Amino acid sequence: MGFAVGAGPTNEEIELEVQELMSQSGAFDADVVVIGSGPGGYVCAIRAAQLGGRVVCIERDAKEWGGVCLNWGCIPTKTLIASVERLHAVKEAAKFGVLTGEVSFDFTKIAERKDKVVSTLRGGVEALLKSNHVRKVVGTGRISGSNSVEVTAQDGTRETITTKAIVVATGSEPIVPPIPGLSGDGIWTSNEAVSATAVPGRILLIGAGAVGLEFAYVFNGLGAKCTVVEMLDEILPSGDSEVAAELRKSLIRQGIAFHLSSKVTKVDRDGGALKVGVSGPKGDITVECDVVLVGAGRRPVIKDLGLEGAGVEVTRTGITVDDRLRTNVPSIYAIGDVTGKMLLAHLASHQGVVAAENAMGHDATMDYRAVPAPVFTEPEFCSVGLSESAAREAGHDVVVGKFPFRPLGKAMAIQAQEGLCKIVSDRKYGEILGVHIVGPHASDIIHQAVMAIKLEATVDEITTMVHAHPTLAEVMHEAALDVKGEAIHKMRS
């Protein structure tokens, strides 16, 4: 089946093309081939297998099943963070009447525990693929046609797999800006940071997004002097600025220094030390450190994938997909970081499910309105939906409610009172447009907000919902009441 020259395929033509491919089941080695085994790829492969598909999942490194998230990102960082949180809790134990004596840490054991958690979960991914009868192939996958993938093994041997559908799930990699001197010894990305064998004395972190803040929290908690440089005027630039400022104040109290509206201009070496030029509102300064950790963003891994030869449309930010995760080539899908959407593991997993269902002949669509975005510092930060400024820019008549954790009985009992919950709503019907939380267990509390936005719930539906007491989730109940000025536990002037 072909399309008219000079015109893109219509939705009807795409559906007919997919149906035609689906009818040719005997002509292919597989129904779905997934390139990449990260949180998008392996989930996609399993879902396609659940739907009866003959599925192949390709991973370029036999030691990296589970992808960047499991091996280099989400899991190792959260394991390190857990150790720092436990260390802090033990140091603070006397405030609870628990006497511990002198407290220290063994970074080697912290790293060993991190590696054990990663290897256990990696084995779990492999076992899940096997139990779902997904064929695992180790090698570098390259699209060799709209219905074929060539795999090159590490020993150079090649195999071509024909398939009805291809799903690209190759993830992303760290960006290192072209700054003079920003290379060589002492220059880290997140990959080197999670592989560290010792805690550096002084670290400068470029970027105040999730990567920069989480590593600043970890190494600061282990005794390093941490300085964060951010080009924009607040940390977490994609988040709600008011709530982000609350997190920044908390991190400053912990000892982390920030240079906002600033940029790194150069890195010089003086013996074993790095001298980093920083240009900001107060002029040019030099920050001396032992390590520069670059957390300035990531780019999609799409080089040498064969996308151009297959006719797949690619932009500067990644592979172009529709709301069914199809590219402009009907048999080729893309999910996760390569699509240039929010770089979140859980979003990639959900995209994997949607792509698998469509590749297997179903009709599923993506909804990006209710995707939670967590940052695992302490206190945690998590948001979903629109920030206050974004809601106003979208034309909403915005009403905001806020409530701090400090008065909550549960927060007081566990001595975790920093932070607040902010609800952004539309005045006319009270629809919840966004929720932004900085505070203890923010990444868990946020899910009632995710459900609310998904179901287009109103503030009234949160205020009339019975929240258990004493819990941290009460912060959202009170913030919802505050939208109408009715928060029960808020002092009045």
TIVO-876238 format. One line per field, with one value per residue (C-alpha): x, y, z; residue number from 1. Coordinates in nm, 2 decimals. Example, Ala and Ser with C-alpha at 12.3 -4.5 7.8 and 13.67 -1.06 7.14 Angstrom:
<pts>
x: [1.23_1.37]
y: [-0.45_-0.11]
z: [0.78_0.71]
seq: [1_2]
</pts>
This chain:
<pts>
x: [0.00_0.13_0.06_0.01_0.33_0.37_0.09_0.12_-0.09_-0.43_-0.54_-0.76_-0.46_-0.25_-0.51_-0.54_-0.16_-0.15_-0.44_-0.26_0.06_-0.13_-0.28_0.06_0.15_0.32_0.55_0.75_0.99_0.82_0.51_0.70_1.07_1.17_1.51_1.61_1.53_1.48_1.16_0.98_1.13_1.09_0.74_0.64_0.78_0.60_0.27_0.29_0.36_0.06_-0.15_-0.03_0.26_0.58_0.82_1.19_1.37_1.72_1.97_2.32_2.49_2.42_2.49_2.24_1.90_1.66_1.83_1.97_1.70_1.78_2.16_2.26_1.97_1.66_1.75_2.12_2.05_1.75_1.95_2.23_1.96_1.81_2.15_2.19_1.84_1.91_2.24_2.06_1.78_2.04_2.22_1.88_1.78_1.85_1.56_1.33_1.49_1.70_2.07_2.31_2.66_2.90_2.76_2.96_2.93_3.12_3.10_3.22_2.93_2.69_2.82_2.80_2.44_2.36_2.52_2.33_1.99_2.07_2.19_1.88_1.64_1.83_1.79_1.42_1.38_1.55_1.33_1.01_1.10_1.18_0.86_0.66_0.84_1.01_1.32_1.61_1.88_2.21_2.35_2.32_1.99_1.95_1.64_1.72_1.37_1.02_0.97_1.32_1.59_1.95_2.13_2.51_2.64_2.96_3.16_3.05_2.80_2.48_2.12_1.82_1.48_1.17_0.87_0.53_0.61_0.93_0.94_1.24_1.31_1.68_1.66_1.89_2.24_2.39_2.47_2.81_2.80_3.08_3.25_3.62_3.80_3.48_3.64_3.89_3.96_3.72_3.44_3.15_2.81_2.55_2.72_3.04_2.86_2.67_3.00_3.20_3.43_3.48_3.31_3.49_3.56_3.41_3.17_3.03_2.71_2.59_2.21_1.95_1.71_1.64_1.99_2.18_1.97_1.96_2.33_2.39_2.16_2.36_2.71_2.63_2.47_2.80_3.01_3.10_3.08_2.83_2.77_2.49_2.50_2.17_2.12_1.76_1.63_1.50_1.58_1.36_1.28_0.99_0.82_0.62_0.86_0.71_0.72_1.07_1.19_1.08_1.29_1.59_1.56_1.55_1.86_2.04_1.98_2.14_2.45_2.42_2.51_2.33_2.42_2.10_2.08_2.44_2.65_2.98_3.21_3.53_3.71_4.09_4.32_4.55_4.73_4.46_4.20_3.95_3.89_3.55_3.46_3.10_2.93_2.62_2.43_2.71_2.98_3.24_3.37_3.59_3.47_3.74_3.64_3.76_3.48_3.24_2.92_2.73_2.35_2.26_2.02_2.00_1.96_1.80_2.01_1.92_2.26_2.31_1.97_1.88_1.59_1.68_1.70_1.36_1.21_1.13_1.09_1.33_1.36_1.62_1.44_1.38_1.16_0.82_0.53_0.15_-0.07_-0.06_0.33_0.34_0.61_0.53_0.61_0.31_0.50_0.75_0.68_0.89_0.87_1.05_1.32_1.38_1.04_1.16_0.87_0.92_1.23_1.06_1.09_0.72_0.61_0.83_0.66_0.32_0.41_0.54_0.20_0.03_0.27_0.24_-0.13_-0.14_0.13_-0.09_-0.40_-0.57_-0.65_-0.48_-0.39_-0.16_-0.27_0.00_-0.21_-0.15_0.21_0.38_0.74_0.93_1.26_1.40_1.58_1.48_1.24_1.10_0.95_0.67_0.43_0.16_-0.03_0.01_0.21_0.04_0.22_0.15_-0.22_-0.25_-0.07_-0.32_-0.60_-0.74_-0.89_-0.67_-0.74_-0.46_-0.47_-0.17_-0.10_0.23_0.33_0.43_0.09_0.02_0.03_0.20_0.46_0.54_0.55_0.81_0.99_0.95_0.77_0.94_0.74_0.39_0.13_0.00_-0.32_-0.38_-0.74_-0.98_-1.22_-1.54_-1.59_-1.30_-1.13_-0.79_-0.53_-0.21_-0.07_0.28_0.43_0.76_0.78_0.80_0.68_0.57_0.61_0.36_0.11_0.10_-0.10_-0.43_-0.36_-0.27_-0.61_-0.79_-0.65_-0.70_-1.07_-1.10_-1.20_-1.28_-1.15_-1.49_-1.43_-1.10_-1.25_-1.54_-1.31_-1.23_-0.86_-0.72_-0.57_-0.29_-0.14_0.08_-0.19_-0.40_-0.18_-0.37_-0.71_-0.62_-0.47_-0.80_-1.00_-0.76_-0.86_-1.19_-1.03_-1.18_-0.86_-0.95_-0.60_-0.47_-0.44_-0.64_-0.51]
y: [0.00_0.35_0.71_1.00_1.18_1.51_1.44_1.29_0.98_1.03_0.86_0.63_0.53_0.47_0.24_0.05_0.02_-0.13_-0.37_-0.49_-0.55_-0.73_-0.96_-1.07_-1.25_-1.54_-1.32_-1.19_-1.33_-1.13_-0.92_-0.65_-0.58_-0.34_-0.17_-0.09_-0.25_0.05_0.13_0.20_-0.09_-0.39_-0.28_-0.24_-0.59_-0.75_-0.58_-0.69_-1.04_-1.03_-0.95_-1.26_-1.11_-1.28_-1.02_-0.95_-0.71_-0.59_-0.46_-0.35_-0.45_-0.78_-0.60_-0.33_-0.49_-0.23_0.06_0.39_0.42_0.10_0.09_0.46_0.68_0.63_0.32_0.38_0.75_0.66_0.39_0.64_0.89_0.63_0.59_0.96_0.99_0.70_0.87_1.19_1.01_0.84_1.17_1.33_1.03_1.20_1.44_1.14_1.02_0.76_0.76_0.62_0.75_0.87_0.82_0.77_0.60_0.37_0.48_0.15_-0.03_0.24_0.18_-0.20_-0.18_0.03_-0.22_-0.51_-0.33_-0.26_-0.61_-0.76_-0.55_-0.61_-0.98_-0.92_-0.75_-1.04_-1.29_-1.10_-1.10_-1.47_-1.56_-1.36_-1.55_-1.24_-1.33_-1.13_-1.04_-0.87_-0.64_-0.31_-0.27_-0.07_-0.02_-0.16_-0.11_-0.02_-0.39_-0.51_-0.46_-0.56_-0.66_-0.65_-0.86_-0.76_-1.02_-0.86_-1.12_-0.99_-1.10_-0.94_-0.97_-0.90_-0.77_-0.62_-0.33_-0.17_0.02_0.26_0.28_0.38_0.64_0.94_1.04_1.33_1.65_1.81_2.18_2.31_2.51_2.56_2.30_2.10_1.76_1.52_1.42_1.56_1.62_1.40_1.33_1.13_0.81_0.89_1.02_0.69_0.50_0.71_0.52_0.81_1.13_1.44_1.72_2.00_1.96_2.22_2.11_2.26_2.26_2.28_2.02_1.68_1.55_1.84_1.87_1.50_1.46_1.78_1.64_1.31_1.44_1.73_1.48_1.28_1.58_1.74_2.11_2.15_2.45_2.45_2.68_2.74_2.96_3.05_3.26_2.96_2.59_2.33_2.57_2.36_2.35_2.60_2.88_2.95_2.59_2.54_2.84_2.66_2.36_2.58_2.75_2.41_2.29_2.61_2.54_2.20_2.37_2.37_2.70_2.83_3.07_3.15_3.34_3.23_3.02_2.84_3.01_2.80_2.54_2.57_2.33_2.42_2.11_1.87_2.14_2.28_2.65_2.72_3.06_3.16_3.46_3.59_3.90_4.00_3.97_3.70_3.48_3.17_2.86_2.61_2.25_1.89_1.77_1.94_1.74_1.82_1.80_2.03_1.80_1.50_1.43_1.13_0.84_0.82_0.82_0.53_0.39_0.39_0.64_0.86_0.56_0.44_0.78_0.85_1.22_1.35_1.70_1.86_1.73_1.37_1.14_1.29_1.08_1.11_1.05_0.67_0.68_0.62_0.79_0.91_0.55_0.35_0.04_0.23_0.36_0.55_0.58_0.73_0.99_0.96_1.12_1.45_1.45_1.47_1.26_1.04_0.66_0.62_0.81_0.59_0.28_0.41_0.50_0.15_0.01_0.24_0.16_-0.21_-0.21_-0.01_-0.23_-0.53_-0.38_-0.21_0.17_0.34_0.71_0.91_1.17_1.40_1.61_1.41_1.30_1.34_1.48_1.40_1.51_1.29_1.54_1.57_1.72_1.58_1.79_1.66_1.83_1.74_1.95_2.32_2.56_2.89_3.09_2.83_2.82_3.20_3.20_2.94_3.18_3.03_3.25_3.10_3.06_2.92_2.74_2.67_2.49_2.41_2.08_2.25_2.23_1.86_1.62_1.35_1.59_1.70_1.34_1.24_1.57_1.65_1.98_2.17_2.24_2.31_2.20_2.44_2.37_2.57_2.57_2.73_2.98_2.90_2.53_2.47_2.23_2.13_2.23_2.16_2.05_2.12_1.98_2.02_1.82_1.47_1.19_1.44_1.18_0.95_1.22_1.36_1.06_1.18_1.49_1.28_1.10_1.43_1.58_1.26_1.26_1.64_1.66_1.99_2.13_2.04_1.68_1.70_1.90_1.65_1.35_1.20_1.21_0.98_1.15_1.19_1.16_1.37_1.36_1.60_1.87_1.85_1.85_2.17_2.33_2.25_2.41_2.71_2.77_2.90_3.05_2.77_2.59_2.47_2.46_2.79_3.09_3.40_3.75]
z: [0.00_-0.09_-0.01_-0.25_-0.34_-0.15_0.10_0.45_0.53_0.67_0.99_0.78_0.56_0.86_1.01_0.68_0.66_1.01_0.94_0.63_0.82_1.10_0.84_0.72_1.05_0.88_0.68_0.97_1.23_1.51_1.57_1.77_1.80_2.08_2.05_2.41_2.75_2.97_3.16_2.84_2.63_2.87_2.97_2.60_2.53_2.81_2.73_2.36_2.48_2.71_2.40_2.22_2.03_1.93_2.08_2.06_2.29_2.20_2.45_2.34_2.67_2.84_3.18_3.13_3.11_3.25_3.08_3.21_3.48_3.65_3.60_3.60_3.70_3.91_4.10_4.20_4.29_4.50_4.68_4.76_4.87_5.10_5.27_5.32_5.46_5.70_5.81_5.87_6.07_6.30_6.36_6.46_6.67_7.00_6.93_6.95_7.27_7.10_7.20_6.94_7.02_6.75_6.40_6.08_5.74_5.52_5.16_5.03_5.19_5.06_4.71_4.75_4.87_4.57_4.33_4.50_4.45_4.09_4.01_4.18_3.98_3.66_3.72_3.78_3.44_3.27_3.45_3.37_3.00_3.01_3.19_2.93_2.65_2.51_2.31_2.45_2.20_2.30_2.04_1.87_1.69_1.37_1.16_0.82_0.67_0.78_0.89_0.97_1.23_1.19_1.51_1.54_1.83_2.02_1.83_1.50_1.39_1.24_1.24_1.06_1.22_1.03_1.22_1.18_1.42_1.55_1.88_1.94_2.31_2.31_2.58_2.63_2.73_2.93_2.75_2.83_2.72_2.50_2.79_2.77_3.00_3.07_2.99_3.14_3.49_3.75_3.51_3.59_3.45_3.64_3.51_3.70_4.00_4.06_4.01_4.25_4.48_4.73_4.83_4.68_4.92_4.70_4.41_4.17_4.00_3.67_3.65_3.92_3.78_3.93_3.85_4.00_4.31_4.39_4.37_4.56_4.84_4.84_4.84_5.08_5.32_5.30_5.39_5.05_5.00_4.72_4.49_4.23_3.93_3.75_3.44_3.52_3.81_4.02_4.07_3.89_3.61_3.48_3.82_4.01_4.11_4.45_4.56_4.41_4.61_4.93_4.84_4.77_5.11_5.27_5.08_5.17_5.54_5.48_5.35_4.97_4.80_4.49_4.21_4.02_3.69_3.65_3.41_3.41_3.16_3.19_3.39_3.46_3.64_3.92_4.03_4.15_4.19_3.94_3.92_3.77_3.63_3.71_3.56_3.74_3.86_4.09_3.81_3.75_4.03_4.06_4.25_4.34_4.36_4.31_4.08_3.84_3.80_3.48_3.51_3.22_3.05_2.83_2.46_2.28_2.17_1.80_1.62_1.38_1.44_1.07_1.12_0.83_0.59_0.71_0.65_1.02_1.10_1.36_1.51_1.74_2.04_1.93_1.72_1.63_1.74_1.75_2.05_1.97_1.97_1.60_1.39_1.04_0.93_1.03_1.14_1.35_1.71_1.95_2.33_2.63_2.62_2.24_2.19_2.35_2.60_2.98_3.07_3.33_3.36_3.46_3.15_2.93_3.09_3.02_2.66_2.63_2.72_2.47_2.19_2.25_2.24_1.92_1.76_1.85_1.68_1.97_1.99_2.29_2.33_2.55_2.80_2.92_3.15_3.47_3.48_3.82_3.82_4.14_4.28_4.55_4.77_5.14_5.16_4.84_4.56_4.33_4.09_3.85_3.60_3.54_3.75_3.86_3.59_3.32_3.42_3.39_3.06_2.93_3.00_3.32_3.60_3.86_4.23_4.45_4.79_5.01_5.33_5.51_5.66_5.99_6.17_6.08_6.37_6.16_6.03_6.39_6.52_6.26_6.28_5.91_5.91_5.62_5.30_5.17_4.93_4.66_4.46_4.13_4.03_3.79_3.95_3.75_3.84_4.08_3.85_3.98_3.72_3.91_4.25_4.37_4.69_4.87_5.19_5.34_5.11_4.84_4.57_4.75_4.84_4.48_4.36_4.49_4.28_3.98_4.00_4.06_3.74_3.54_3.64_3.60_3.97_4.14_4.47_4.63_4.56_4.75_5.04_5.08_5.07_5.41_5.48_5.75_6.06_6.14_5.80_5.57_5.30_5.51_5.37_5.04_5.21_5.39_5.07_4.89_5.17_5.15_4.78_4.93_5.24_5.45_5.58_5.93_6.07_5.93_6.17_6.07_6.11]
seq: [1_2_3_4_5_6_7_8_9_10_11_12_13_14_15_16_17_18_19_20_21_22_23_24_25_26_27_28_29_30_31_32_33_34_35_36_37_38_39_40_41_42_43_44_45_46_47_48_49_50_51_52_53_54_55_56_57_58_59_60_61_62_63_64_65_66_67_68_69_70_71_72_73_74_75_76_77_78_79_80_81_82_83_84_85_86_87_88_89_90_91_92_93_94_95_96_97_98_99_100_101_102_103_104_105_106_107_108_109_110_111_112_113_114_115_116_117_118_119_120_121_122_123_124_125_126_127_128_129_130_131_132_133_134_135_136_137_138_139_140_141_142_143_144_145_146_147_148_149_150_151_152_153_154_155_156_157_158_159_160_161_162_163_164_165_166_167_168_169_170_171_172_173_174_175_176_177_178_179_180_181_182_183_184_185_186_187_188_189_190_191_192_193_194_195_196_197_198_199_200_201_202_203_204_205_206_207_208_209_210_211_212_213_214_215_216_217_218_219_220_221_222_223_224_225_226_227_228_229_230_231_232_233_234_235_236_237_238_239_240_241_242_243_244_245_246_247_248_249_250_251_252_253_254_255_256_257_258_259_260_261_262_263_264_265_266_267_268_269_270_271_272_273_274_275_276_277_278_279_280_281_282_283_284_285_286_287_288_289_290_291_292_293_294_295_296_297_298_299_300_301_302_303_304_305_306_307_308_309_310_311_312_313_314_315_316_317_318_319_320_321_322_323_324_325_326_327_328_329_330_331_332_333_334_335_336_337_338_339_340_341_342_343_344_345_346_347_348_349_350_351_352_353_354_355_356_357_358_359_360_361_362_363_364_365_366_367_368_369_370_371_372_373_374_375_376_377_378_379_380_381_382_383_384_385_386_387_388_389_390_391_392_393_394_395_396_397_398_399_400_401_402_403_404_405_406_407_408_409_410_411_412_413_414_415_416_417_418_419_420_421_422_423_424_425_426_427_428_429_430_431_432_433_434_435_436_437_438_439_440_441_442_443_444_445_446_447_448_449_450_451_452_453_454_455_456_457_458_459_460_461_462_463_464_465_466_467_468_469_470_471_472_473_474_475_476_477_478_479_480_481_482_483_484_485_486_487_488_489_490_491_492_493]
</pts>
